[in-house]
Amino acid sequence: MLLVGLPPLSLNALEPALRRSAEVLSVPFPGSSFDRAAEEFDADMVVVDVTYLDESRVRPLILSRFVHRKPVVVFVSDGGGAWLHDLAAERSQPLSDPSISGLVALASASPLRLAVER
């Protein structure tokens, strides 16, 4: 699990919950830490906070960085909305439950279960 650009409050809530079921790395965006993580960390899921970013510019940039590894990429914002891109299945859709518990459930679900639910 790769957490990108999450503010400290969200990170403090989400990271411990995710560590129970996944290896977690959190990095700021943009920056060299993000660049290294995009190249070296093989994440099954990437969560990106776009609250203070221009989503129309950031979303294609992030997706292009992970297209070769094909994780699930979730874009969240403090407005409560979230968008999920499953790069392996080539599907994009709104995420129905962008809460911390919803993200933890998504991260801890088996790949078979994810495919069935979609």
C-alpha positions as CSV (number, residue, x, y, z in Angstrom):
1,M,0.0,0.0,0.0
2,L,1.4,3.4,-1.0
3,L,0.0,6.5,0.6
4,V,0.7,9.7,-1.4
5,G,0.4,13.2,-0.1
6,L,-1.9,12.5,2.8
7,P,-2.1,15.2,5.4
8,P,-0.9,14.3,8.9
9,L,-4.3,13.9,10.4
10,S,-5.5,11.5,7.7
11,L,-2.2,9.7,7.7
12,N,-2.3,9.2,11.5
13,A,-5.7,7.6,11.2
14,L,-5.2,5.5,8.1
15,E,-1.7,4.2,8.3
16,P,-2.0,2.2,11.6
17,A,-5.3,0.7,10.4
18,L,-3.7,-0.4,7.1
19,R,-0.5,-1.8,8.8
20,R,-2.6,-4.6,10.3
21,S,-3.2,-6.1,6.8
22,A,-0.6,-4.6,4.5
23,E,2.9,-3.2,4.1
24,V,2.5,0.6,4.0
25,L,4.7,3.3,2.7
26,S,3.7,7.0,2.9
27,V,5.4,9.7,0.8
28,P,4.8,13.4,0.0
29,F,3.8,14.5,-3.4
30,P,5.5,15.8,-5.5
31,G,9.1,15.0,-4.7
32,S,12.0,12.6,-4.9
33,S,10.4,10.3,-2.2
34,F,7.4,9.9,-4.5
35,D,9.5,9.3,-7.6
36,R,11.5,6.6,-5.8
37,A,8.4,4.9,-4.4
38,A,6.7,4.9,-7.9
39,E,9.8,3.1,-9.3
40,E,10.7,0.8,-6.5
41,F,7.7,0.0,-4.3
42,D,5.5,-2.6,-5.8
43,A,2.1,-1.5,-4.3
44,D,-1.1,-3.3,-4.9
45,M,-3.0,-0.1,-4.0
46,V,-2.1,3.5,-4.1
47,V,-4.1,6.2,-2.2
48,V,-3.5,9.8,-3.4
49,D,-4.8,12.8,-1.6
50,V,-5.7,15.5,-4.2
51,T,-7.3,18.0,-1.8
52,Y,-4.9,20.8,-2.5
53,L,-3.9,19.7,-6.0
54,D,-5.3,20.3,-9.5
55,E,-6.9,16.9,-10.0
56,S,-7.2,17.3,-13.7
57,R,-3.4,17.6,-13.9
58,V,-2.4,15.2,-11.1
59,R,-4.6,12.3,-11.9
60,P,-3.1,11.6,-15.4
61,L,0.4,12.1,-14.0
62,I,-0.1,9.6,-11.2
63,L,-1.8,7.0,-13.4
64,S,1.0,7.2,-16.0
65,R,3.6,6.5,-13.2
66,F,1.8,3.3,-12.2
67,V,0.5,1.9,-15.4
68,H,3.3,-0.6,-15.7
69,R,2.6,-2.1,-12.2
70,K,-1.2,-2.0,-12.5
71,P,-2.3,-1.3,-8.9
72,V,-5.6,0.0,-7.8
73,V,-5.3,3.8,-7.5
74,V,-7.7,5.7,-5.3
75,F,-7.9,9.5,-5.4
76,V,-9.4,11.1,-2.2
77,S,-10.1,14.6,-1.1
78,D,-11.3,16.2,2.1
79,G,-14.6,16.9,0.4
80,G,-15.4,13.2,1.0
81,G,-15.4,12.0,-2.6
82,A,-13.1,9.4,-4.0
83,W,-12.4,7.9,-7.4
84,L,-11.0,4.4,-8.0
85,H,-8.9,3.3,-11.0
86,D,-8.2,-0.4,-11.3
87,L,-5.4,-0.3,-13.8
88,A,-5.2,-4.1,-14.1
89,A,-8.9,-4.4,-15.0
90,E,-8.9,-1.0,-16.9
91,R,-11.9,0.2,-15.0
92,S,-12.6,3.6,-13.4
93,Q,-15.5,4.4,-11.0
94,P,-16.5,6.5,-8.0
95,L,-15.6,4.8,-4.7
96,S,-18.7,4.3,-2.7
97,D,-17.0,4.3,0.7
98,P,-14.0,6.6,0.9
99,S,-13.9,6.5,4.7
100,I,-10.9,5.1,6.5
101,S,-12.8,1.8,7.2
102,G,-13.8,1.6,3.5
103,L,-10.2,2.1,2.4
104,V,-9.0,-0.5,4.9
105,A,-11.6,-3.0,3.7
106,L,-10.6,-2.4,0.1
107,A,-6.9,-2.9,0.9
108,S,-7.5,-6.0,2.9
109,A,-9.9,-7.7,0.5
110,S,-8.5,-10.6,-1.6
111,P,-8.0,-9.9,-5.4
112,L,-10.7,-12.5,-6.2
113,R,-13.2,-10.7,-3.9
114,L,-12.4,-7.3,-5.5
115,A,-13.0,-8.7,-9.0
116,V,-16.3,-10.2,-7.9
117,E,-17.5,-7.0,-6.2
118,R,-16.9,-4.8,-9.2
